[in-house]
Amino acid sequence: MARLFGIDHCADIAFNEFRKETALDQSCRISVFFRIWISTRFTARRVMNSCIVIINIFYLYHIYSSKEYFKILHIEGESDYLNYFLDYYKSDIDKFNPGYDITDPVISFFVLRDTVPAGVFICSDAGDGALNIELDFVTPRYRDFRVGSYIFEHEKEYFLTKGFNRLVCSYKNNAHIDYIKKMGFNKQIDNENIYVKKF
């Protein structure tokens, strides 16, 4: 009987040890599985982020390396399209050019970008060879300074042939002030609200 009890006792010990090893083995498997799951999640996230970066680089390269064509389209007299354009972008124009006056323009044109009207530029005669910019507006899609560079650099001969040697403007919108500074305008010494660009 004692012998049998000893056998049972040994069997219990062995079973308990097996249970411990099995539980430990399961714990190890769970731990390994959890680590693999975490690693997979982080790897997938890294892959996804890398793909996003590559896509952004591709589109930026495409935007800045693609050849675009600019052209000035003069506005002659009363223009239904100009009225429609100004009405369509009214809220945005008022934000950047509040209180603009285009009743007596001497220079007025659209800037076409690949045949699409990207902006409008209207000036009045300020006297003494100066043009006062009444409206300089670029649609949101094309605000990458290319339209401005085309007007103020590529087309500066156009202004000179018209008898104007400088542009004058006054803005209170900080974003627009930053824009004209990038375009080469400087503050007038005797009036800090006036910006001038000489050709």
C-alpha positions as CSV (number, residue, x, y, z in Angstrom):
1,M,0.0,0.0,0.0
2,A,2.8,2.4,0.9
3,R,4.5,1.4,-2.3
4,L,1.4,2.2,-4.3
5,F,1.1,5.5,-2.4
6,G,4.7,6.3,-3.3
7,I,4.0,5.6,-7.0
8,D,0.9,7.8,-6.9
9,H,2.9,10.5,-5.2
10,C,5.6,10.3,-7.8
11,A,3.0,10.4,-10.6
12,D,1.5,13.5,-9.0
13,I,4.8,15.2,-8.9
14,A,5.6,14.3,-12.5
15,F,2.1,15.5,-13.6
16,N,2.6,18.8,-11.8
17,E,6.0,19.2,-13.3
18,F,4.5,18.5,-16.7
19,R,1.8,21.1,-16.1
20,K,4.4,23.6,-15.1
21,E,6.5,22.9,-18.2
22,T,3.4,23.0,-20.4
23,A,2.2,26.3,-18.9
24,L,5.8,27.7,-19.3
25,D,5.8,26.4,-22.9
26,Q,2.4,28.1,-23.6
27,S,3.7,31.3,-21.9
28,C,6.7,31.3,-24.2
29,R,4.6,30.7,-27.2
30,I,2.3,33.5,-26.2
31,S,5.2,35.8,-25.6
32,V,6.8,34.9,-29.0
33,F,3.5,35.4,-30.7
34,F,3.0,38.8,-29.0
35,R,6.4,39.9,-30.0
36,I,5.9,38.9,-33.6
37,W,2.5,40.7,-33.6
38,I,4.0,43.9,-32.2
39,S,6.9,43.7,-34.6
40,T,4.6,43.1,-37.6
41,R,2.5,46.1,-36.6
42,F,5.5,48.4,-36.3
43,T,7.0,47.0,-39.5
44,A,3.7,47.5,-41.4
45,R,3.5,51.1,-40.1
46,R,7.1,51.8,-41.1
47,V,6.4,50.4,-44.6
48,M,3.2,52.5,-44.9
49,N,5.1,55.7,-43.8
50,S,7.9,54.9,-46.2
51,C,5.4,54.5,-49.1
52,I,3.8,57.9,-48.2
53,V,7.1,59.6,-48.2
54,I,8.0,58.1,-51.6
55,I,4.7,59.1,-53.1
56,N,5.1,62.7,-51.7
57,I,8.6,62.9,-53.2
58,F,7.3,61.6,-56.5
59,Y,4.5,64.2,-56.7
60,L,6.8,67.1,-55.6
61,Y,9.3,66.1,-58.2
62,H,6.6,65.9,-60.8
63,I,5.3,69.4,-59.8
64,Y,8.6,71.2,-59.8
65,S,10.2,69.4,-62.8
66,S,7.2,69.5,-65.2
67,K,7.3,72.1,-67.9
68,E,4.5,74.7,-67.7
69,Y,3.6,77.4,-70.2
70,F,2.6,80.9,-69.1
71,K,0.9,83.6,-71.2
72,I,-0.6,87.0,-70.6
73,L,-4.1,87.5,-71.9
74,H,-5.0,91.1,-72.0
75,I,-8.4,92.3,-70.8
76,E,-9.9,94.8,-73.2
77,G,-12.8,97.0,-72.0
78,E,-15.8,95.4,-70.2
79,S,-15.2,91.7,-69.7
80,D,-18.0,89.3,-68.7
81,Y,-15.4,86.7,-67.8
82,L,-13.5,89.1,-65.6
83,N,-16.7,89.9,-63.8
84,Y,-17.5,86.2,-63.3
85,F,-13.9,85.5,-62.1
86,L,-14.0,88.3,-59.6
87,D,-17.4,87.2,-58.3
88,Y,-16.4,83.6,-58.1
89,Y,-13.3,84.4,-56.0
90,K,-14.8,87.4,-54.2
91,S,-14.3,86.2,-50.6
92,D,-10.7,85.2,-51.2
93,I,-9.9,88.4,-53.1
94,D,-11.4,90.5,-50.3
95,K,-9.1,88.7,-47.9
96,F,-6.0,89.6,-49.7
97,N,-7.0,92.8,-51.6
98,P,-9.7,94.5,-49.5
99,G,-11.2,97.6,-51.1
100,Y,-9.5,97.2,-54.4
101,D,-10.5,99.7,-57.2
102,I,-10.4,98.6,-60.8
103,T,-12.5,101.4,-62.3
104,D,-9.7,103.1,-64.2
105,P,-7.0,100.5,-65.1
106,V,-4.2,101.2,-67.5
107,I,-2.9,97.6,-67.5
108,S,-5.2,94.6,-67.0
109,F,-4.6,91.0,-67.9
110,F,-5.1,87.4,-66.9
111,V,-2.1,85.1,-66.5
112,L,-2.7,81.8,-68.2
113,R,-0.9,78.7,-66.9
114,D,-1.2,75.9,-69.4
115,T,-4.2,77.8,-70.9
116,V,-5.9,77.9,-67.5
117,P,-6.5,81.4,-65.9
118,A,-4.3,81.2,-62.8
119,G,-4.5,84.9,-61.8
120,V,-5.5,88.4,-62.6
121,F,-3.3,91.5,-62.5
122,I,-4.7,95.1,-62.7
123,C,-2.9,98.4,-62.3
124,S,-3.7,102.1,-62.4
125,D,-1.4,104.9,-63.4
126,A,0.3,106.3,-60.3
127,G,2.2,109.0,-62.3
128,D,5.9,109.6,-62.8
129,G,6.4,106.3,-64.4
130,A,4.9,104.3,-61.6
131,L,2.1,101.7,-61.7
132,N,-0.2,101.2,-58.7
133,I,-1.2,97.6,-58.3
134,E,-4.9,97.6,-57.7
135,L,-5.4,93.8,-57.9
136,D,-2.8,91.0,-57.9
137,F,-4.7,87.8,-57.3
138,V,-3.7,84.2,-57.9
139,T,-6.1,81.3,-57.5
140,P,-5.4,78.9,-54.6
141,R,-4.4,76.1,-56.9
142,Y,-1.4,78.1,-58.3
143,R,0.0,79.8,-55.3
144,D,3.6,78.6,-55.6
145,F,5.1,81.9,-56.7
146,R,5.5,80.9,-60.3
147,V,2.8,83.3,-61.5
148,G,4.3,86.2,-59.6
149,S,7.8,85.4,-60.9
150,Y,6.4,85.3,-64.4
151,I,4.8,88.7,-64.0
152,F,7.6,90.5,-62.2
153,E,10.6,88.9,-63.8
154,H,9.7,87.4,-67.2
155,E,7.4,90.2,-68.2
156,K,9.2,93.2,-66.8
157,E,10.1,94.3,-70.4
158,Y,6.3,94.6,-71.0
159,F,6.0,97.2,-68.3
160,L,9.1,99.1,-69.6
161,T,7.7,99.3,-73.1
162,K,4.6,100.8,-71.7
163,G,6.6,103.5,-70.1
164,F,6.5,102.3,-66.5
165,N,9.7,101.7,-64.5
166,R,8.4,100.6,-61.2
167,L,5.4,99.0,-59.4
168,V,3.8,100.4,-56.2
169,C,1.5,98.6,-53.9
170,S,0.1,98.7,-50.3
171,Y,-1.1,95.7,-48.4
172,K,-2.1,94.9,-44.8
173,N,-2.5,91.1,-45.2
174,N,0.7,89.5,-43.8
175,A,0.6,86.6,-46.2
176,H,0.4,89.0,-49.2
177,I,3.2,91.2,-47.7
178,D,5.4,88.0,-47.5
179,Y,4.6,87.3,-51.1
180,I,5.5,90.7,-52.5
181,K,8.8,90.7,-50.5
182,K,9.7,87.4,-52.1
183,M,8.9,89.0,-55.5
184,G,11.5,91.7,-54.8
185,F,9.4,94.6,-53.4
186,N,10.9,96.8,-50.8
187,K,9.4,99.2,-48.3
188,Q,9.3,102.8,-49.3
189,I,11.5,104.8,-46.9
190,D,9.0,107.6,-46.2
191,N,6.0,105.3,-45.9
192,E,6.2,101.9,-44.4
193,N,2.9,100.8,-45.8
194,I,4.0,101.3,-49.4
195,Y,6.1,98.7,-51.2
196,V,8.0,99.4,-54.4
197,K,9.6,97.2,-57.1
198,K,11.8,98.9,-59.6
199,F,12.6,97.5,-63.1
